[in-house]
Every structure is written in structure tokens, then in C-alpha cells.
Amino acid sequence: MRRKVFLACAGGFGVATVLLVAACFLTIGIDDGEWRNISQTGSFSRPAALVWTPWAATDHTLRPFPGFHPGKAQPAFSEVRRGNASSLLFDFTVYEGRSIPGDSSSAVPAIGPDWGAHYHPGWAVGAMALAAIFLVAAFYVRG
């Protein structure tokens, strides 16, 4: 009886592993959805969920968001900030830059290093490890 329970648990965690590994491909859809939203509205889809770093001098690795042009060519950024949002499976990173220090109306979305969704692979690894543990346990238990 315990063997069947262990095999059922191994199978359940095996299915969870497959689903969690497949979820990593959702980053493409998340990035595309955010890209479309910024291009159409000039704003992030969930700005309240973002935790922003303080404004800092630019290191010139950021550039204005290519799909959003608020009427004219954007001058170089004088200061930038990074916004992060976290969820159970993903972290999301965005940037904002402004050309006039202290002027919130000059802030525009920006693209920089690590922009977009980042998957947490630990959940899939954990599910796979539990599936392996239950499978091994099922073979060491009698009937």
C-alpha cells in the first residue's frame, strides 16, 4: 500500500515538474505583453506592483523604449531607475529614465540589461527532486 502511495506521489511531482518546466516559456508571453502595453500606452501594465530603486546618474547602458515615442526624439537620460516586481514563478525588471533631473514629466520607459521576466527554476528543481525521492522510496518499501 505504501508503495502505491509513493508511486502516486512520484507521479504527481513528475507531472508538476513537467508543468513547471513548461511554465518557463511563459516569459516570452509576459515580455511580449509588457512590450505591447508600453508601446501602446507609454506605461507599465502594473505600475503599483513595481518596487523602484532611487533615481541615480545614468551609466549609459539604458536607452529609451523603442516602441514608445512621446512626440519627439528623446534626449539622453541624465538619471535612471530600475523597477522590480516579484511573483511566485517570475521576477520582472523594467527601467525608467528622465532627461531633466527631478522632472517627473520627462520620465519615459527604458530598455536596459536584464529587462523583462525572469523565471524561478527552483520550483521545478524541487518538484523533480521530490519526484525522485518518492520514486526511490517506492522501490525500497515492501508491498
Phi, psi and omega in degrees: 000317179295326178300317180295321178295316179296319178294322177295318178296318178299317178296318179297315178289332174294316177296318178300321178299313180299316180295320180290324176293320178295329181296338179297336179285349176292341179302326179297313179293322178296314179297316179297319179296318179291320179301314180296316181297316179293320180298323183276321187249341184078010182226163178281155185292324179226075184296332180291337181278349183275137173255117187264144170280162176294155176297138180219161177300144183285149174254012175066019174267349180262149176224155179302147181301126187292334183269359183235119178229106184283040174113329182209173179297137184274126175291169181297149180285139173260335175212153185221163172214159182244136177246136180234140173230141182234145173221185183298317184255340188223153164245149179229135182238131176227167179227157175221142178227155175220146184271336180247113182303132178082354182261105183292338180285344179269002181284131178225155176299150181222162177247137179206190181298140178065021178296137173111192185276144178228125185279143175268101184285350183300326180294317179293319178296318178297317179295320179294320179295317178295321177299317179295319179298314180294324179293316178296318179298324181295328180276344178263352180263141177279139174028000000 
